[in-house]
Amino acid sequence: MKQTALTFAVLLVLCPSLFADQVTLKNGDRLTGTIEKSDAKTLVIKTQYEGEVTVEWPAIATIDSSVPLNVGLADGQMLVGPVSTSDGEVRVATKDAGTVVTKLDAIHVIRSKAEEAAYEAQLARLQHPRLTDLWGGFLDTGISVTSGNSQTLNFVLSAKAVRKSPRDTITVYA
């Protein structure tokens, strides 16, 4: 009974690492956590104790993900599925196309499910902005005082606001 309880306790402690993403570096170090995002230069993995860790792509030997990631390739193709790498090749186990094998150099972006949802929301907001979105501008003031034969005091207040979206531009001057 004690041995069963001990085995269960060990499995319970190790279970989070069984379902976590793992990045192995070329120097042999391993990072375990959740892959958040990546561009062509770096990969961000969120670890339990260190928070977000950014790793340069050339330092990465292998990636192993048990959860589906959104992988964007340089040719514009988007793949969704668990990711594993070996020998410079990336394998994405998709639901529809099966396992897709590509070169590590072909990866343009990697995003977790949460990062992909945030990216799509931002993209939708840029394509269909509300009237209160995308404003920029300035407010300027000035004062001029002269004295001599006559004394004058001038105060100037000017403002400019611009809202530029992909479809239109609104400019307000005052």
CNS distance restraints for C-alpha pairs under 8 A (distance, minus, plus):
assign (resid   1 and name CA) (resid   5 and name CA) 6.27 0.50 0.50
assign (resid   2 and name CA) (resid   6 and name CA) 6.10 0.50 0.50
assign (resid   3 and name CA) (resid   7 and name CA) 6.08 0.50 0.50
assign (resid   4 and name CA) (resid   8 and name CA) 6.09 0.50 0.50
assign (resid   5 and name CA) (resid   9 and name CA) 6.12 0.50 0.50
assign (resid   6 and name CA) (resid  10 and name CA) 6.21 0.50 0.50
assign (resid   7 and name CA) (resid  11 and name CA) 6.20 0.50 0.50
assign (resid   8 and name CA) (resid  12 and name CA) 6.07 0.50 0.50
assign (resid   9 and name CA) (resid  13 and name CA) 6.27 0.50 0.50
assign (resid  10 and name CA) (resid  14 and name CA) 6.20 0.50 0.50
assign (resid  11 and name CA) (resid  15 and name CA) 5.82 0.50 0.50
assign (resid  12 and name CA) (resid  16 and name CA) 7.89 0.50 0.50
assign (resid  14 and name CA) (resid  18 and name CA) 6.56 0.50 0.50
assign (resid  15 and name CA) (resid  19 and name CA) 6.71 0.50 0.50
assign (resid  16 and name CA) (resid  20 and name CA) 6.20 0.50 0.50
assign (resid  17 and name CA) (resid  21 and name CA) 7.92 0.50 0.50
assign (resid  17 and name CA) (resid  32 and name CA) 6.96 0.50 0.50
assign (resid  17 and name CA) (resid  33 and name CA) 7.70 0.50 0.50
assign (resid  19 and name CA) (resid  66 and name CA) 6.01 0.50 0.50
assign (resid  19 and name CA) (resid  67 and name CA) 7.78 0.50 0.50
assign (resid  20 and name CA) (resid  32 and name CA) 6.22 0.50 0.50
assign (resid  20 and name CA) (resid  33 and name CA) 5.26 0.50 0.50
assign (resid  20 and name CA) (resid  34 and name CA) 6.11 0.50 0.50
assign (resid  20 and name CA) (resid  65 and name CA) 6.99 0.50 0.50
assign (resid  20 and name CA) (resid  66 and name CA) 6.63 0.50 0.50
assign (resid  20 and name CA) (resid  67 and name CA) 7.98 0.50 0.50
assign (resid  21 and name CA) (resid  32 and name CA) 5.72 0.50 0.50
assign (resid  21 and name CA) (resid  33 and name CA) 5.28 0.50 0.50
assign (resid  21 and name CA) (resid  34 and name CA) 5.26 0.50 0.50
assign (resid  21 and name CA) (resid  35 and name CA) 6.31 0.50 0.50
assign (resid  21 and name CA) (resid  63 and name CA) 7.59 0.50 0.50
assign (resid  21 and name CA) (resid  64 and name CA) 5.69 0.50 0.50
assign (resid  21 and name CA) (resid  65 and name CA) 4.39 0.50 0.50
assign (resid  21 and name CA) (resid  66 and name CA) 6.14 0.50 0.50
assign (resid  21 and name CA) (resid  67 and name CA) 7.58 0.50 0.50
assign (resid  22 and name CA) (resid  30 and name CA) 6.79 0.50 0.50
assign (resid  22 and name CA) (resid  31 and name CA) 5.65 0.50 0.50
assign (resid  22 and name CA) (resid  32 and name CA) 4.53 0.50 0.50
assign (resid  22 and name CA) (resid  33 and name CA) 6.46 0.50 0.50
assign (resid  22 and name CA) (resid  34 and name CA) 7.83 0.50 0.50
assign (resid  22 and name CA) (resid  63 and name CA) 5.92 0.50 0.50
assign (resid  22 and name CA) (resid  64 and name CA) 5.13 0.50 0.50
assign (resid  22 and name CA) (resid  65 and name CA) 6.41 0.50 0.50
assign (resid  23 and name CA) (resid  30 and name CA) 5.68 0.50 0.50
assign (resid  23 and name CA) (resid  31 and name CA) 5.12 0.50 0.50
assign (resid  23 and name CA) (resid  32 and name CA) 6.51 0.50 0.50
assign (resid  23 and name CA) (resid  60 and name CA) 7.03 0.50 0.50
assign (resid  23 and name CA) (resid  61 and name CA) 7.65 0.50 0.50
assign (resid  23 and name CA) (resid  62 and name CA) 5.86 0.50 0.50
assign (resid  23 and name CA) (resid  63 and name CA) 4.62 0.50 0.50
assign (resid  23 and name CA) (resid  64 and name CA) 6.39 0.50 0.50
assign (resid  24 and name CA) (resid  28 and name CA) 6.38 0.50 0.50
assign (resid  24 and name CA) (resid  29 and name CA) 5.88 0.50 0.50
assign (resid  24 and name CA) (resid  30 and name CA) 4.45 0.50 0.50
assign (resid  24 and name CA) (resid  31 and name CA) 6.41 0.50 0.50
assign (resid  24 and name CA) (resid  60 and name CA) 6.17 0.50 0.50
assign (resid  24 and name CA) (resid  61 and name CA) 5.53 0.50 0.50
assign (resid  24 and name CA) (resid  62 and name CA) 5.11 0.50 0.50
assign (resid  24 and name CA) (resid  63 and name CA) 6.41 0.50 0.50
assign (resid  25 and name CA) (resid  29 and name CA) 5.28 0.50 0.50
assign (resid  25 and name CA) (resid  30 and name CA) 6.17 0.50 0.50
assign (resid  25 and name CA) (resid  59 and name CA) 5.60 0.50 0.50
assign (resid  25 and name CA) (resid  60 and name CA) 4.44 0.50 0.50
assign (resid  25 and name CA) (resid  61 and name CA) 4.94 0.50 0.50
assign (resid  25 and name CA) (resid  62 and name CA) 6.91 0.50 0.50
assign (resid  26 and name CA) (resid  59 and name CA) 5.61 0.50 0.50
assign (resid  26 and name CA) (resid  60 and name CA) 5.71 0.50 0.50
assign (resid  26 and name CA) (resid  61 and name CA) 4.84 0.50 0.50
assign (resid  27 and name CA) (resid  59 and name CA) 7.81 0.50 0.50
assign (resid  31 and name CA) (resid  45 and name CA) 7.82 0.50 0.50
assign (resid  31 and name CA) (resid  47 and name CA) 7.36 0.50 0.50
assign (resid  32 and name CA) (resid  45 and name CA) 7.94 0.50 0.50
assign (resid  32 and name CA) (resid  47 and name CA) 6.19 0.50 0.50
assign (resid  33 and name CA) (resid  45 and name CA) 6.26 0.50 0.50
assign (resid  33 and name CA) (resid  46 and name CA) 5.44 0.50 0.50
assign (resid  33 and name CA) (resid  47 and name CA) 4.37 0.50 0.50
assign (resid  33 and name CA) (resid  48 and name CA) 6.45 0.50 0.50
assign (resid  34 and name CA) (resid  45 and name CA) 5.46 0.50 0.50
assign (resid  34 and name CA) (resid  46 and name CA) 5.10 0.50 0.50
assign (resid  34 and name CA) (resid  47 and name CA) 6.55 0.50 0.50
assign (resid  35 and name CA) (resid  43 and name CA) 7.66 0.50 0.50
assign (resid  35 and name CA) (resid  44 and name CA) 6.15 0.50 0.50
assign (resid  35 and name CA) (resid  45 and name CA) 4.28 0.50 0.50
assign (resid  35 and name CA) (resid  46 and name CA) 6.24 0.50 0.50
assign (resid  35 and name CA) (resid  65 and name CA) 7.79 0.50 0.50
assign (resid  35 and name CA) (resid 111 and name CA) 7.67 0.50 0.50
assign (resid  35 and name CA) (resid 112 and name CA) 6.48 0.50 0.50
assign (resid  36 and name CA) (resid  43 and name CA) 7.91 0.50 0.50
assign (resid  36 and name CA) (resid  44 and name CA) 5.61 0.50 0.50
assign (resid  36 and name CA) (resid  45 and name CA) 5.47 0.50 0.50
assign (resid  36 and name CA) (resid  46 and name CA) 6.48 0.50 0.50
assign (resid  36 and name CA) (resid 110 and name CA) 7.94 0.50 0.50
assign (resid  36 and name CA) (resid 111 and name CA) 5.90 0.50 0.50
assign (resid  36 and name CA) (resid 112 and name CA) 5.06 0.50 0.50
assign (resid  36 and name CA) (resid 115 and name CA) 6.71 0.50 0.50
assign (resid  37 and name CA) (resid  43 and name CA) 6.08 0.50 0.50
assign (resid  37 and name CA) (resid  44 and name CA) 5.38 0.50 0.50
assign (resid  37 and name CA) (resid  45 and name CA) 7.33 0.50 0.50
assign (resid  37 and name CA) (resid 109 and name CA) 7.39 0.50 0.50
assign (resid  37 and name CA) (resid 110 and name CA) 5.23 0.50 0.50
assign (resid  37 and name CA) (resid 111 and name CA) 4.30 0.50 0.50
assign (resid  37 and name CA) (resid 112 and name CA) 6.13 0.50 0.50
assign (resid  37 and name CA) (resid 115 and name CA) 6.87 0.50 0.50
assign (resid  38 and name CA) (resid  42 and name CA) 5.63 0.50 0.50
assign (resid  38 and name CA) (resid  43 and name CA) 4.23 0.50 0.50
assign (resid  38 and name CA) (resid  44 and name CA) 5.97 0.50 0.50
assign (resid  38 and name CA) (resid 109 and name CA) 5.36 0.50 0.50
assign (resid  38 and name CA) (resid 110 and name CA) 4.77 0.50 0.50
assign (resid  38 and name CA) (resid 111 and name CA) 6.42 0.50 0.50
assign (resid  39 and name CA) (resid  43 and name CA) 6.66 0.50 0.50
assign (resid  39 and name CA) (resid 108 and name CA) 5.96 0.50 0.50
assign (resid  39 and name CA) (resid 109 and name CA) 4.55 0.50 0.50
assign (resid  39 and name CA) (resid 110 and name CA) 6.58 0.50 0.50
assign (resid  40 and name CA) (resid  57 and name CA) 7.49 0.50 0.50
assign (resid  40 and name CA) (resid 107 and name CA) 6.72 0.50 0.50
assign (resid  40 and name CA) (resid 108 and name CA) 5.24 0.50 0.50
assign (resid  40 and name CA) (resid 109 and name CA) 6.29 0.50 0.50
assign (resid  41 and name CA) (resid  56 and name CA) 5.98 0.50 0.50
assign (resid  41 and name CA) (resid  57 and name CA) 5.56 0.50 0.50
assign (resid  42 and name CA) (resid  54 and name CA) 6.40 0.50 0.50
assign (resid  42 and name CA) (resid  55 and name CA) 5.46 0.50 0.50
assign (resid  42 and name CA) (resid  56 and name CA) 4.41 0.50 0.50
assign (resid  42 and name CA) (resid  57 and name CA) 5.24 0.50 0.50
assign (resid  43 and name CA) (resid  54 and name CA) 5.62 0.50 0.50
assign (resid  43 and name CA) (resid  55 and name CA) 5.21 0.50 0.50
assign (resid  43 and name CA) (resid  56 and name CA) 6.41 0.50 0.50
assign (resid  43 and name CA) (resid  57 and name CA) 6.60 0.50 0.50
assign (resid  44 and name CA) (resid  52 and name CA) 6.34 0.50 0.50
assign (resid  44 and name CA) (resid  53 and name CA) 5.57 0.50 0.50
assign (resid  44 and name CA) (resid  54 and name CA) 4.46 0.50 0.50
assign (resid  44 and name CA) (resid  55 and name CA) 6.38 0.50 0.50
assign (resid  45 and name CA) (resid  52 and name CA) 5.62 0.50 0.50
assign (resid  45 and name CA) (resid  53 and name CA) 5.35 0.50 0.50
assign (resid  45 and name CA) (resid  54 and name CA) 6.55 0.50 0.50
assign (resid  46 and name CA) (resid  50 and name CA) 7.65 0.50 0.50
assign (resid  46 and name CA) (resid  51 and name CA) 5.24 0.50 0.50
assign (resid  46 and name CA) (resid  52 and name CA) 4.18 0.50 0.50
assign (resid  46 and name CA) (resid  53 and name CA) 6.12 0.50 0.50
assign (resid  47 and name CA) (resid  51 and name CA) 5.00 0.50 0.50
assign (resid  47 and name CA) (resid  52 and name CA) 6.13 0.50 0.50
assign (resid  47 and name CA) (resid  53 and name CA) 7.13 0.50 0.50
assign (resid  55 and name CA) (resid  59 and name CA) 7.02 0.50 0.50
assign (resid  55 and name CA) (resid  60 and name CA) 7.48 0.50 0.50
assign (resid  56 and name CA) (resid  60 and name CA) 7.11 0.50 0.50
assign (resid  61 and name CA) (resid  86 and name CA) 7.52 0.50 0.50
assign (resid  62 and name CA) (resid  84 and name CA) 7.21 0.50 0.50
assign (resid  62 and name CA) (resid  85 and name CA) 5.15 0.50 0.50
assign (resid  62 and name CA) (resid  86 and name CA) 5.86 0.50 0.50
assign (resid  63 and name CA) (resid  83 and name CA) 7.04 0.50 0.50
assign (resid  63 and name CA) (resid  84 and name CA) 5.32 0.50 0.50
assign (resid  63 and name CA) (resid  85 and name CA) 5.33 0.50 0.50
assign (resid  63 and name CA) (resid  86 and name CA) 7.97 0.50 0.50
assign (resid  64 and name CA) (resid  82 and name CA) 7.88 0.50 0.50
assign (resid  64 and name CA) (resid  83 and name CA) 5.88 0.50 0.50
assign (resid  64 and name CA) (resid  84 and name CA) 4.44 0.50 0.50
assign (resid  64 and name CA) (resid  85 and name CA) 6.67 0.50 0.50
assign (resid  65 and name CA) (resid  69 and name CA) 7.83 0.50 0.50
assign (resid  65 and name CA) (resid  82 and name CA) 5.35 0.50 0.50
assign (resid  65 and name CA) (resid  83 and name CA) 5.08 0.50 0.50
assign (resid  65 and name CA) (resid  84 and name CA) 6.19 0.50 0.50
assign (resid  66 and name CA) (resid  82 and name CA) 5.36 0.50 0.50
assign (resid  66 and name CA) (resid  83 and name CA) 7.25 0.50 0.50
assign (resid  67 and name CA) (resid  81 and name CA) 7.06 0.50 0.50
assign (resid  67 and name CA) (resid  82 and name CA) 5.22 0.50 0.50
assign (resid  68 and name CA) (resid  80 and name CA) 5.95 0.50 0.50
assign (resid  68 and name CA) (resid  81 and name CA) 3.90 0.50 0.50
assign (resid  68 and name CA) (resid  82 and name CA) 4.23 0.50 0.50
assign (resid  68 and name CA) (resid  83 and name CA) 7.20 0.50 0.50
assign (resid  68 and name CA) (resid 112 and name CA) 7.51 0.50 0.50
assign (resid  68 and name CA) (resid 113 and name CA) 7.59 0.50 0.50
assign (resid  69 and name CA) (resid  80 and name CA) 5.49 0.50 0.50
assign (resid  69 and name CA) (resid  81 and name CA) 5.34 0.50 0.50
assign (resid  69 and name CA) (resid  82 and name CA) 5.92 0.50 0.50
assign (resid  69 and name CA) (resid  83 and name CA) 6.92 0.50 0.50
assign (resid  69 and name CA) (resid 110 and name CA) 6.70 0.50 0.50
assign (resid  69 and name CA) (resid 111 and name CA) 5.92 0.50 0.50
assign (resid  69 and name CA) (resid 112 and name CA) 5.08 0.50 0.50
assign (resid  69 and name CA) (resid 113 and name CA) 6.51 0.50 0.50
assign (resid  70 and name CA) (resid  78 and name CA) 6.84 0.50 0.50
assign (resid  70 and name CA) (resid  79 and name CA) 5.81 0.50 0.50
assign (resid  70 and name CA) (resid  80 and name CA) 4.58 0.50 0.50
assign (resid  70 and name CA) (resid  81 and name CA) 6.84 0.50 0.50
assign (resid  70 and name CA) (resid 110 and name CA) 5.57 0.50 0.50
assign (resid  70 and name CA) (resid 111 and name CA) 5.08 0.50 0.50
assign (resid  70 and name CA) (resid 112 and name CA) 6.20 0.50 0.50
assign (resid  70 and name CA) (resid 113 and name CA) 7.05 0.50 0.50
assign (resid  70 and name CA) (resid 116 and name CA) 7.09 0.50 0.50
assign (resid  71 and name CA) (resid  78 and name CA) 5.69 0.50 0.50
assign (resid  71 and name CA) (resid  79 and name CA) 5.03 0.50 0.50
assign (resid  71 and name CA) (resid  80 and name CA) 6.12 0.50 0.50
assign (resid  71 and name CA) (resid 107 and name CA) 6.99 0.50 0.50
assign (resid  71 and name CA) (resid 108 and name CA) 7.67 0.50 0.50
assign (resid  71 and name CA) (resid 109 and name CA) 5.88 0.50 0.50
assign (resid  71 and name CA) (resid 110 and name CA) 4.56 0.50 0.50
assign (resid  71 and name CA) (resid 111 and name CA) 6.62 0.50 0.50
assign (resid  72 and name CA) (resid  76 and name CA) 6.48 0.50 0.50
assign (resid  72 and name CA) (resid  77 and name CA) 5.91 0.50 0.50
assign (resid  72 and name CA) (resid  78 and name CA) 4.49 0.50 0.50
assign (resid  72 and name CA) (resid  79 and name CA) 6.33 0.50 0.50
assign (resid  72 and name CA) (resid 107 and name CA) 6.12 0.50 0.50
assign (resid  72 and name CA) (resid 108 and name CA) 5.44 0.50 0.50
assign (resid  72 and name CA) (resid 109 and name CA) 4.94 0.50 0.50
assign (resid  72 and name CA) (resid 110 and name CA) 6.22 0.50 0.50
assign (resid  73 and name CA) (resid  77 and name CA) 5.33 0.50 0.50
assign (resid  73 and name CA) (resid  78 and name CA) 6.30 0.50 0.50
assign (resid  73 and name CA) (resid  79 and name CA) 7.95 0.50 0.50
assign (resid  73 and name CA) (resid 106 and name CA) 5.49 0.50 0.50
assign (resid  73 and name CA) (resid 107 and name CA) 4.56 0.50 0.50
assign (resid  73 and name CA) (resid 108 and name CA) 4.92 0.50 0.50
assign (resid  73 and name CA) (resid 109 and name CA) 6.85 0.50 0.50
assign (resid  74 and name CA) (resid 106 and name CA) 5.37 0.50 0.50
assign (resid  74 and name CA) (resid 107 and name CA) 5.97 0.50 0.50
assign (resid  74 and name CA) (resid 108 and name CA) 5.04 0.50 0.50
assign (resid  75 and name CA) (resid 106 and name CA) 7.84 0.50 0.50
assign (resid  79 and name CA) (resid  92 and name CA) 7.10 0.50 0.50
assign (resid  79 and name CA) (resid  94 and name CA) 6.73 0.50 0.50
assign (resid  80 and name CA) (resid  92 and name CA) 7.20 0.50 0.50
assign (resid  80 and name CA) (resid  93 and name CA) 7.64 0.50 0.50
assign (resid  80 and name CA) (resid  94 and name CA) 5.67 0.50 0.50
assign (resid  80 and name CA) (resid  95 and name CA) 7.89 0.50 0.50
assign (resid  81 and name CA) (resid  92 and name CA) 5.58 0.50 0.50
assign (resid  81 and name CA) (resid  93 and name CA) 5.04 0.50 0.50
assign (resid  81 and name CA) (resid  94 and name CA) 4.71 0.50 0.50
assign (resid  81 and name CA) (resid  95 and name CA) 7.15 0.50 0.50
assign (resid  82 and name CA) (resid  92 and name CA) 5.73 0.50 0.50
assign (resid  82 and name CA) (resid  93 and name CA) 5.54 0.50 0.50
assign (resid  82 and name CA) (resid  94 and name CA) 7.42 0.50 0.50
assign (resid  83 and name CA) (resid  90 and name CA) 6.95 0.50 0.50
assign (resid  83 and name CA) (resid  91 and name CA) 5.68 0.50 0.50
assign (resid  83 and name CA) (resid  92 and name CA) 4.69 0.50 0.50
assign (resid  83 and name CA) (resid  93 and name CA) 6.69 0.50 0.50
assign (resid  84 and name CA) (resid  90 and name CA) 5.90 0.50 0.50
assign (resid  84 and name CA) (resid  91 and name CA) 5.25 0.50 0.50
assign (resid  84 and name CA) (resid  92 and name CA) 6.71 0.50 0.50
assign (resid  85 and name CA) (resid  89 and name CA) 5.55 0.50 0.50
assign (resid  85 and name CA) (resid  90 and name CA) 4.44 0.50 0.50
assign (resid  85 and name CA) (resid  91 and name CA) 6.00 0.50 0.50
assign (resid  86 and name CA) (resid  90 and name CA) 6.76 0.50 0.50
assign (resid  88 and name CA) (resid 103 and name CA) 6.08 0.50 0.50
assign (resid  88 and name CA) (resid 104 and name CA) 5.44 0.50 0.50
assign (resid  89 and name CA) (resid 101 and name CA) 6.62 0.50 0.50
assign (resid  89 and name CA) (resid 102 and name CA) 5.65 0.50 0.50
assign (resid  89 and name CA) (resid 103 and name CA) 4.55 0.50 0.50
assign (resid  89 and name CA) (resid 104 and name CA) 5.42 0.50 0.50
assign (resid  90 and name CA) (resid 101 and name CA) 5.57 0.50 0.50
assign (resid  90 and name CA) (resid 102 and name CA) 5.27 0.50 0.50
assign (resid  90 and name CA) (resid 103 and name CA) 5.83 0.50 0.50
assign (resid  90 and name CA) (resid 104 and name CA) 5.77 0.50 0.50
assign (resid  91 and name CA) (resid  99 and name CA) 6.29 0.50 0.50
assign (resid  91 and name CA) (resid 100 and name CA) 5.62 0.50 0.50
assign (resid  91 and name CA) (resid 101 and name CA) 4.57 0.50 0.50
assign (resid  91 and name CA) (resid 102 and name CA) 6.65 0.50 0.50
assign (resid  92 and name CA) (resid  99 and name CA) 5.46 0.50 0.50
assign (resid  92 and name CA) (resid 100 and name CA) 5.21 0.50 0.50
assign (resid  92 and name CA) (resid 101 and name CA) 6.56 0.50 0.50
assign (resid  93 and name CA) (resid  98 and name CA) 5.70 0.50 0.50
assign (resid  93 and name CA) (resid  99 and name CA) 4.18 0.50 0.50
assign (resid  93 and name CA) (resid 100 and name CA) 6.38 0.50 0.50
assign (resid  94 and name CA) (resid  98 and name CA) 5.04 0.50 0.50
assign (resid  94 and name CA) (resid  99 and name CA) 5.78 0.50 0.50
assign (resid  94 and name CA) (resid 100 and name CA) 7.16 0.50 0.50
assign (resid 102 and name CA) (resid 106 and name CA) 6.77 0.50 0.50
assign (resid 103 and name CA) (resid 107 and name CA) 7.42 0.50 0.50
assign (resid 111 and name CA) (resid 115 and name CA) 5.47 0.50 0.50
assign (resid 111 and name CA) (resid 116 and name CA) 5.59 0.50 0.50
assign (resid 112 and name CA) (resid 116 and name CA) 6.04 0.50 0.50
assign (resid 113 and name CA) (resid 117 and name CA) 6.26 0.50 0.50
assign (resid 114 and name CA) (resid 118 and name CA) 6.31 0.50 0.50
assign (resid 115 and name CA) (resid 119 and name CA) 6.10 0.50 0.50
assign (resid 116 and name CA) (resid 120 and name CA) 6.11 0.50 0.50
assign (resid 117 and name CA) (resid 121 and name CA) 6.16 0.50 0.50
assign (resid 118 and name CA) (resid 122 and name CA) 6.18 0.50 0.50
assign (resid 119 and name CA) (resid 123 and name CA) 6.11 0.50 0.50
assign (resid 120 and name CA) (resid 124 and name CA) 6.06 0.50 0.50
assign (resid 121 and name CA) (resid 125 and name CA) 6.15 0.50 0.50
assign (resid 122 and name CA) (resid 126 and name CA) 6.27 0.50 0.50
assign (resid 123 and name CA) (resid 127 and name CA) 6.24 0.50 0.50
assign (resid 124 and name CA) (resid 128 and name CA) 5.97 0.50 0.50
assign (resid 124 and name CA) (resid 129 and name CA) 7.79 0.50 0.50
assign (resid 125 and name CA) (resid 129 and name CA) 4.94 0.50 0.50
assign (resid 125 and name CA) (resid 130 and name CA) 7.65 0.50 0.50
assign (resid 126 and name CA) (resid 165 and name CA) 7.36 0.50 0.50
assign (resid 126 and name CA) (resid 166 and name CA) 7.71 0.50 0.50
assign (resid 127 and name CA) (resid 165 and name CA) 7.97 0.50 0.50
assign (resid 127 and name CA) (resid 166 and name CA) 6.98 0.50 0.50
assign (resid 129 and name CA) (resid 133 and name CA) 5.90 0.50 0.50
assign (resid 129 and name CA) (resid 134 and name CA) 7.52 0.50 0.50
assign (resid 129 and name CA) (resid 165 and name CA) 7.34 0.50 0.50
assign (resid 133 and name CA) (resid 163 and name CA) 7.61 0.50 0.50
assign (resid 134 and name CA) (resid 163 and name CA) 5.41 0.50 0.50
assign (resid 134 and name CA) (resid 164 and name CA) 6.36 0.50 0.50
assign (resid 134 and name CA) (resid 165 and name CA) 6.90 0.50 0.50
assign (resid 135 and name CA) (resid 161 and name CA) 6.74 0.50 0.50
assign (resid 135 and name CA) (resid 162 and name CA) 5.59 0.50 0.50
assign (resid 135 and name CA) (resid 163 and name CA) 4.33 0.50 0.50
assign (resid 135 and name CA) (resid 164 and name CA) 7.11 0.50 0.50
assign (resid 136 and name CA) (resid 161 and name CA) 5.70 0.50 0.50
assign (resid 136 and name CA) (resid 162 and name CA) 5.34 0.50 0.50
assign (resid 136 and name CA) (resid 163 and name CA) 6.36 0.50 0.50
assign (resid 137 and name CA) (resid 159 and name CA) 7.55 0.50 0.50
assign (resid 137 and name CA) (resid 160 and name CA) 5.33 0.50 0.50
assign (resid 137 and name CA) (resid 161 and name CA) 4.27 0.50 0.50
assign (resid 137 and name CA) (resid 162 and name CA) 5.79 0.50 0.50
assign (resid 138 and name CA) (resid 159 and name CA) 5.74 0.50 0.50
assign (resid 138 and name CA) (resid 160 and name CA) 5.51 0.50 0.50
assign (resid 138 and name CA) (resid 161 and name CA) 6.59 0.50 0.50
assign (resid 139 and name CA) (resid 157 and name CA) 7.55 0.50 0.50
assign (resid 139 and name CA) (resid 158 and name CA) 5.96 0.50 0.50
assign (resid 139 and name CA) (resid 159 and name CA) 4.41 0.50 0.50
assign (resid 139 and name CA) (resid 160 and name CA) 6.65 0.50 0.50
assign (resid 140 and name CA) (resid 156 and name CA) 7.99 0.50 0.50
assign (resid 140 and name CA) (resid 157 and name CA) 5.82 0.50 0.50
assign (resid 140 and name CA) (resid 158 and name CA) 5.17 0.50 0.50
assign (resid 140 and name CA) (resid 159 and name CA) 6.09 0.50 0.50
assign (resid 141 and name CA) (resid 155 and name CA) 7.46 0.50 0.50
assign (resid 141 and name CA) (resid 156 and name CA) 5.44 0.50 0.50
assign (resid 141 and name CA) (resid 157 and name CA) 4.49 0.50 0.50
assign (resid 141 and name CA) (resid 158 and name CA) 6.37 0.50 0.50
assign (resid 142 and name CA) (resid 155 and name CA) 5.77 0.50 0.50
assign (resid 142 and name CA) (resid 156 and name CA) 4.94 0.50 0.50
assign (resid 142 and name CA) (resid 157 and name CA) 6.59 0.50 0.50
assign (resid 143 and name CA) (resid 153 and name CA) 7.28 0.50 0.50
assign (resid 143 and name CA) (resid 154 and name CA) 5.55 0.50 0.50
assign (resid 143 and name CA) (resid 155 and name CA) 4.45 0.50 0.50
assign (resid 143 and name CA) (resid 156 and name CA) 6.18 0.50 0.50
assign (resid 144 and name CA) (resid 152 and name CA) 7.86 0.50 0.50
assign (resid 144 and name CA) (resid 153 and name CA) 5.76 0.50 0.50
assign (resid 144 and name CA) (resid 154 and name CA) 4.97 0.50 0.50
assign (resid 144 and name CA) (resid 155 and name CA) 6.46 0.50 0.50
assign (resid 145 and name CA) (resid 151 and name CA) 7.54 0.50 0.50
assign (resid 145 and name CA) (resid 152 and name CA) 5.79 0.50 0.50
assign (resid 145 and name CA) (resid 153 and name CA) 4.65 0.50 0.50
assign (resid 145 and name CA) (resid 154 and name CA) 6.46 0.50 0.50
assign (resid 146 and name CA) (resid 150 and name CA) 7.71 0.50 0.50
assign (resid 146 and name CA) (resid 151 and name CA) 5.53 0.50 0.50
assign (resid 146 and name CA) (resid 152 and name CA) 5.27 0.50 0.50
assign (resid 146 and name CA) (resid 153 and name CA) 6.65 0.50 0.50
assign (resid 147 and name CA) (resid 151 and name CA) 4.35 0.50 0.50
assign (resid 147 and name CA) (resid 152 and name CA) 6.63 0.50 0.50
assign (resid 158 and name CA) (resid 173 and name CA) 7.63 0.50 0.50
assign (resid 158 and name CA) (resid 174 and name CA) 5.54 0.50 0.50
assign (resid 159 and name CA) (resid 173 and name CA) 5.83 0.50 0.50
assign (resid 159 and name CA) (resid 174 and name CA) 5.14 0.50 0.50
assign (resid 160 and name CA) (resid 171 and name CA) 7.28 0.50 0.50
assign (resid 160 and name CA) (resid 172 and name CA) 5.66 0.50 0.50
assign (resid 160 and name CA) (resid 173 and name CA) 4.60 0.50 0.50
assign (resid 160 and name CA) (resid 174 and name CA) 6.47 0.50 0.50
assign (resid 161 and name CA) (resid 171 and name CA) 5.78 0.50 0.50
assign (resid 161 and name CA) (resid 172 and name CA) 5.15 0.50 0.50
assign (resid 161 and name CA) (resid 173 and name CA) 6.64 0.50 0.50
assign (resid 162 and name CA) (resid 169 and name CA) 7.15 0.50 0.50
assign (resid 162 and name CA) (resid 170 and name CA) 5.67 0.50 0.50
assign (resid 162 and name CA) (resid 171 and name CA) 4.50 0.50 0.50
assign (resid 162 and name CA) (resid 172 and name CA) 6.45 0.50 0.50
assign (resid 163 and name CA) (resid 169 and name CA) 5.63 0.50 0.50
assign (resid 163 and name CA) (resid 170 and name CA) 5.05 0.50 0.50
assign (resid 163 and name CA) (resid 171 and name CA) 6.48 0.50 0.50
assign (resid 164 and name CA) (resid 168 and name CA) 6.17 0.50 0.50
assign (resid 164 and name CA) (resid 169 and name CA) 4.42 0.50 0.50
assign (resid 164 and name CA) (resid 170 and name CA) 6.45 0.50 0.50
assign (resid 165 and name CA) (resid 169 and name CA) 6.16 0.50 0.50
